[in-house]
């Protein structure tokens, strides 16, 4: 019998996950199906239960259900526990296992882009779930400084407090937080990552100048929108290179696929195929 997997979210029609996992399955000769499921905003648990009862083996979870998936799982990986959000569910041995592959997906994409993270200075923009999922993997990759800037300073500071209680990676010397203007305190940065939702409405955070080091990379987690307002701003303020979140999407999917199937797909061809169909970052 073909093993069933799915991505669940609301909205979901735009998702590239079915195409990505179909490519992975073909490449690795895995017998599986993968579909996109739209769950009502108040019906996530019921939709997961129905998919599981029908024989589903696992699910990717996207907006806005990652925190609900975290609460649903009765077994959590260390990455999921630190993130307090789950983007990958596995149904095995009568349990629901929760994992978060977003952070490792980001780290692997940055490595593909030529970023040696050890010893670098990184600025993270935002303090929501997207940031929470990537803090620990970035620290574990050995960044020298990680500054979290957010419009509401209290949210960024609370996020640091949460991680300081759980991590032993040189906090608070490595990890700091503040407002958009405060980001200049640890500047310049080798990598600046926009993890806000501003690009979805074609806006950019009101960032001060002087943030970008020579040779720096500006990274927008949003993908498929070409040169976003944030990337335009970054280029004008001195970023040497620009990237979007397409590679992160593919890499986090590969991590989930390996978790489910025990084989790691090659991501290069999939990234290239998807990139060719998207607007250029220029």
C-alpha positions in Angstrom: 0.0 0.0 0.0 1.2 3.5 -0.9 2.1 5.5 2.2 0.2 8.7 2.6 1.6 12.1 3.7 0.2 15.6 3.5 0.8 19.3 4.2 -1.9 21.0 6.2 -2.6 24.7 6.6 -4.9 27.6 5.9 -4.5 28.8 3.2 -2.8 25.9 1.4 -3.5 26.1 -2.3 -0.3 27.9 -3.0 1.9 25.3 -1.3 4.8 23.9 -3.3 5.3 21.0 -0.8 3.4 18.4 -2.9 5.6 19.1 -5.9 8.7 19.0 -3.7 7.9 15.7 -2.0 6.8 14.1 -5.3 10.2 15.0 -6.7 12.0 13.6 -3.7 9.9 10.4 -3.9 10.8 9.9 -7.6 14.4 10.6 -6.9 14.7 8.1 -4.1 12.2 5.4 -5.4 9.9 5.8 -2.5 6.3 4.6 -2.8 4.3 7.4 -1.3 1.6 10.0 -2.0 1.6 13.6 -0.8 -1.4 16.0 -0.8 -2.3 19.4 0.4 -5.1 19.6 3.0 -7.0 22.8 3.8 -8.1 22.7 7.5 -10.7 25.1 8.9 -9.1 27.6 11.3 -11.0 26.0 14.1 -10.7 22.4 12.8 -6.9 21.5 12.8 -7.1 18.7 15.4 -10.1 17.1 13.7 -8.4 17.2 10.3 -5.2 15.7 11.6 -7.2 13.0 13.4 -9.1 12.1 10.2 -6.0 11.9 8.1 -4.3 9.8 10.7 -7.3 7.5 11.0 -7.3 7.0 7.3 -3.8 5.6 7.4 -1.7 8.8 7.0 1.9 8.4 8.1 2.9 12.0 8.6 2.1 15.6 7.9 3.9 18.9 7.3 2.3 21.8 9.2 2.2 25.3 7.9 0.6 28.6 8.9 -1.3 29.1 11.2 -1.2 25.7 12.9 2.5 25.2 14.0 1.8 26.1 17.7 -1.3 23.9 17.8 0.7 21.0 16.3 3.2 21.6 19.1 0.5 21.2 21.7 -0.9 18.1 20.0 2.3 16.1 19.8 2.9 13.7 22.7 6.6 13.2 21.8 8.8 16.2 20.9 12.3 16.5 19.5 14.7 18.9 21.2 14.4 21.2 18.2 10.6 21.3 18.5 10.7 21.8 22.2 13.0 24.8 21.9 11.0 26.3 19.1 7.7 25.7 20.8 6.3 25.0 17.3 6.0 21.9 15.1 6.1 21.8 11.3 6.5 18.0 11.0 4.3 15.3 12.5 5.0 11.6 12.4 2.4 9.0 13.3 4.1 5.9 14.6 3.7 3.4 17.4 0.4 4.9 18.4 2.0 8.3 19.1 2.2 11.7 17.5 5.8 12.8 17.2 6.5 16.5 16.7 9.6 17.9 15.0 10.6 21.4 13.7 12.8 21.4 10.6 12.6 25.1 9.8 15.8 26.1 11.5 18.0 23.4 10.1 16.4 24.2 6.7 17.5 27.8 7.0 21.0 26.8 8.1 21.5 24.4 5.2 20.2 27.0 2.7 22.6 29.6 4.1 25.4 27.0 3.7 24.4 26.4 0.1 24.6 30.2 -0.4 28.2 30.1 0.8 27.7 31.4 4.3 30.1 30.0 6.8 28.0 30.7 9.9 30.6 30.0 12.5 31.9 33.3 13.8 29.4 35.4 11.8 27.2 38.3 13.1 23.5 37.7 12.3 20.5 40.0 12.6 17.0 38.4 12.8 14.1 40.7 12.1 10.8 39.7 13.9 10.0 37.8 17.0 7.2 35.5 15.9 7.1 31.7 15.3 9.4 32.0 12.3 12.2 33.4 14.4 11.6 31.0 17.3 12.1 28.1 15.0 15.6 29.2 13.8 17.3 30.7 16.9 18.7 27.4 18.3 20.0 26.1 15.0 21.8 29.4 14.3 23.4 29.4 17.7 24.3 25.7 17.3 25.9 26.6 14.0 28.3 28.8 15.9 27.3 32.4 15.1 29.3 34.9 17.1 26.4 37.4 17.6 22.7 37.0 17.1 20.6 40.1 17.5 16.8 39.9 17.4 15.1 43.1 16.4 11.3 43.6 16.5 8.8 46.5 16.4 7.6 45.4 19.9 10.7 45.2 21.9 9.1 43.2 24.7 8.3 40.3 22.4 12.0 40.1 21.3 13.2 40.3 24.9 10.7 37.6 26.0 11.9 35.3 23.3 15.5 35.7 24.5 14.4 35.0 28.1 12.7 31.8 26.9 15.8 30.6 25.2 18.1 31.7 28.0 16.2 29.3 30.3 16.8 26.4 27.9 20.1 26.9 26.1 23.7 26.9 27.1 25.3 28.7 24.1 26.9 31.7 25.7 23.7 33.6 26.4 23.4 36.6 27.0 26.8 37.5 25.3 25.8 35.9 22.0 22.1 36.7 21.9 20.6 40.1 22.3 17.4 41.9 21.4 15.9 45.3 20.9 14.0 47.7 18.6 14.7 48.3 14.9 16.9 51.2 15.9 18.7 49.2 18.5 19.9 46.8 15.8 22.8 49.2 15.2 24.4 48.2 18.5 25.8 44.9 17.1 26.2 46.2 13.6 27.5 45.6 11.0 26.1 42.1 10.3 27.3 39.4 7.9 23.7 38.1 7.5 20.4 39.9 8.0 17.3 37.7 7.9 13.8 39.1 7.5 11.4 36.8 9.3 8.6 39.3 9.6 5.5 39.1 7.4 6.1 42.5 6.0 7.0 41.2 2.5 3.6 39.6 2.2 2.1 43.1 2.0 5.1 44.5 0.0 6.4 46.4 2.9 9.8 46.5 4.7 10.7 47.0 8.4 11.8 50.6 9.1 15.5 49.7 9.5 18.3 52.2 10.2 21.3 52.4 7.9 24.7 50.9 8.6 23.5 47.3 9.3 25.3 45.6 6.4 28.9 44.5 6.5 31.0 44.3 3.3 30.0 41.1 1.5 26.9 40.7 3.6 23.8 38.7 2.7 20.2 39.9 3.0 17.8 37.0 3.3 14.0 37.2 3.1 12.1 34.1 4.3 9.3 35.0 1.9 9.8 33.4 -1.5 8.1 33.6 -4.9 7.6 37.4 -4.9 10.8 38.4 -6.7 12.6 41.4 -5.3 10.5 42.2 -2.2 10.4 45.6 -0.5 12.8 44.3 2.1 15.3 43.1 -0.4 15.1 46.4 -2.3 15.7 48.2 0.9 18.6 45.9 1.7 20.3 46.5 -1.6 19.9 50.3 -1.2 21.4 50.1 2.3 24.5 48.1 1.2 23.8 44.4 1.2 26.1 42.7 -1.2 23.9 39.7 -1.9 20.2 38.9 -1.9 18.3 35.7 -1.3 14.7 34.6 -0.6 13.4 31.6 1.3 12.9 29.1 -1.5 16.0 27.2 -0.5 14.8 27.1 3.1 11.5 25.6 2.0 13.2 22.8 0.0 15.8 22.1 2.7 13.2 21.9 5.6 11.2 19.5 3.3 14.2 17.3 2.8 14.7 17.1 6.5 11.1 16.0 7.0 11.4 13.5 4.1 14.5 12.0 5.7 12.8 11.7 9.0 9.8 9.9 7.5 11.6 7.7 4.9 15.1 7.2 6.3 16.7 8.4 3.1 17.9 12.0 2.4 17.1 13.4 -1.1 19.4 15.6 -3.1 17.9 19.1 -3.1 20.0 20.8 -5.8 17.8 19.7 -8.8 14.6 20.5 -6.9 15.8 23.9 -5.9 16.9 24.7 -9.5 13.5 23.5 -11.0 11.5 25.7 -8.6 13.8 28.7 -9.0 13.4 28.7 -12.7 9.6 29.1 -12.4 9.8 32.1 -10.0 10.4 35.8 -10.6 14.1 36.7 -10.5 15.7 38.5 -7.5 16.8 41.5 -9.5 
